[in-house]
């Protein structure tokens, strides 16, 4: 199968970079990133999430429920080929330590969006299916927020950035349901929540997503940020699989050779997991980072590992965080290359 959606080169829209702390200029990307998610690999440190809608130096952490902070020594600009850091800040560039940054391209400068009952500010890339959405909560249930993608999101990640103690909340299409049966918390190990009520009364549409009256994603007068992802053939995939508890684990078809996979067991409490092809350039891939904790990268882990193949990924460990027998897992994956390009060129295996 070939694709003609302008996504033959996924690295124009998503790319992972690894670097050594003390570096102040990352200039190896083929695009100007709008969303940079950084993590120290060699030691405990909070995850650091930056985006162009909130502005440089504005940091939120996937592993805490703290408010947004301003760090002058962190990411100071989003550049045409990467990003610049202001100095030695442990959260993004401390001398001598190893770091990873996952980078997404949205739509550059944000604009006002009035599709929802709450007016939002949106930077959207309809080609790659990614938007960054800023809005002020109303506490009215239900409310709707415009996302700018032109097609329904497959996954939405929201953080209240004004008030401490507010959880990250996630909607994922594979969780099922429109509202109370479709919730996860990013910075915790919790299983799927069945009574959150975060998403109003309807599933996301091609123009908006719903929010309830909770403090987490619709607190009155509070500022919120949302990262919205729509599925694009040959570039991104959002789905689920069932673990089998065997080292010859489940194969998950994506339609492309993955470069990044985030996954989470939803049936039980467990850590989130991120694998990518830069930290683990060869199969078996046994280096992972957990977005819900500050721990250093786990390396050489025999229990939680995978292969990234030409058309999907295959679980290769028996660990409960990736392959508990009979348990459900959700995932988000982005491509290194489509299985077959729009000109009929097949991808190669690793």
C-alpha positions, 0 to 999 in steps of 0.5 A, spaced: 500 500 500 502 506 498 500 513 500 499 520 497 498 524 503 505 528 503 508 524 508 513 520 504 518 523 509 516 522 516 522 526 519 519 532 516 514 532 521 517 528 527 524 526 529 528 524 535 534 527 537 539 525 542 545 529 545 550 530 550 548 536 556 552 542 555 550 543 548 546 549 547 544 548 539 540 542 536 541 543 529 540 536 526 532 537 524 529 537 518 523 542 520 522 547 526 519 544 531 513 546 535 513 541 540 519 539 544 519 533 549 526 532 553 528 528 558 535 527 561 537 519 560 543 519 565 540 520 572 533 522 575 530 529 572 523 531 570 521 530 563 521 537 560 515 539 555 516 545 551 511 548 545 511 554 541 504 556 543 506 557 550 512 560 548 520 558 549 522 557 556 515 555 559 516 548 562 511 543 564 513 536 566 509 529 564 511 526 571 508 531 575 502 535 576 506 542 578 504 548 574 508 551 568 514 554 570 519 559 567 526 556 566 531 561 563 536 556 562 532 551 558 529 551 551 530 559 549 528 558 542 524 554 536 529 554 530 528 552 523 533 546 524 532 545 531 532 549 538 537 553 542 538 552 550 540 558 554 545 554 558 546 549 563 539 547 566 539 540 568 532 539 566 534 539 558 542 540 558 546 539 564 554 538 562 556 531 561 549 528 561 546 524 556 539 527 553 533 525 548 528 530 545 522 528 541 520 533 536 513 534 533 512 540 527 505 543 528 503 549 524 507 555 527 504 561 529 498 560 532 491 563 531 484 564 534 479 558 533 472 559 535 469 552 533 468 550 540 464 554 545 470 555 548 475 560 544 482 556 543 488 558 540 491 553 535 497 551 531 495 546 527 498 541 522 493 538 518 498 534 513 501 530 519 495 531 524 498 534 530 495 541 533 497 544 540 491 548 543 491 553 548 484 555 552 481 558 558 477 553 562 469 555 563 467 549 568 461 548 564 459 541 562 459 540 557 464 545 553 467 544 546 474 546 544 476 547 537 483 543 535 484 545 528 485 538 525 480 538 520 479 530 522 477 527 529 483 526 533 485 519 535 489 521 542 488 528 546 493 530 552 491 535 556 494 539 562 492 545 567 498 549 567 495 554 572 493 550 578 498 545 582 495 538 583 491 538 577 492 531 573 494 530 566 488 527 562 488 523 556 483 521 551 485 515 546 480 512 541 482 505 543 479 506 550 472 506 548 466 511 549 466 518 549 467 521 556 467 517 563 470 510 560 476 514 556 480 517 561 488 516 563 492 520 567 499 521 564 503 522 570 501 516 574 501 509 573 493 508 574 489 503 570 484 506 565 479 510 569 472 509 569 468 515 572 473 521 570 468 525 566 473 529 563 471 529 556 463 532 556 458 528 553 461 526 546 467 523 542 471 528 539 469 531 532 473 533 526 473 540 529 472 540 536 473 535 543 469 536 549 471 537 556 467 536 562 467 541 569 473 538 572 479 541 575 483 538 570 481 540 563 476 545 564 477 549 571 474 556 570 479 561 569 485 556 568 489 556 562 490 549 559 494 546 554 492 540 549 496 536 544 491 533 539 493 527 534 490 525 528 491 518 525 495 519 518 496 512 514 504 511 513 506 516 518 502 515 525 498 510 528 493 509 535 491 503 537 491 497 542 493 490 543 493 484 548 499 482 551 500 474 551 506 474 557 510 470 552 517 472 549 514 471 542 510 477 544 504 480 540 505 483 533 502 490 532 501 492 525 502 500 523 503 500 516 510 503 517 517 502 520 516 505 527 521 510 530 517 512 536 512 508 540 509 510 547 505 505 550 501 503 557 497 498 560 490 500 561 487 494 565 492 494 571 496 500 574 503 500 570 508 505 568 508 508 561 513 506 556 517 510 550 521 506 545 525 510 540 530 508 534 535 513 536 536 510 543 535 503 541 538 503 533 538 496 533 533 490 535 532 487 540 530 494 543 531 494 550 532 501 552 526 505 555 523 511 558 517 512 563 513 519 562 510 518 569 517 518 573 523 522 573 527 516 573 533 515 568 533 511 562 532 503 563 537 500 559 538 492 557 532 490 560 530 483 558 523 484 561 520 490 557 523 490 550 520 490 542 523 489 535 521 495 530 519 492 524 518 494 517 510 494 518 509 495 525 512 492 532 513 486 536 513 485 543 519 481 545 519 481 553 515 478 558 514 484 563 507 486 565 508 493 563 509 491 555 506 484 555 502 482 561 498 476 559 490 478 557 491 485 559 490 491 554 495 496 552 494 502 548 499 505 544 501 511 540 506 510 534 510 515 529 514 512 523 521 512 520 518 511 513 512 508 510 511 501 509 511 503 501 512 510 499 507 514 494 512 512 489 512 505 490 518 504 494 518 499 500 521 500 506 527 496 509 527 492 515 532 494 521 
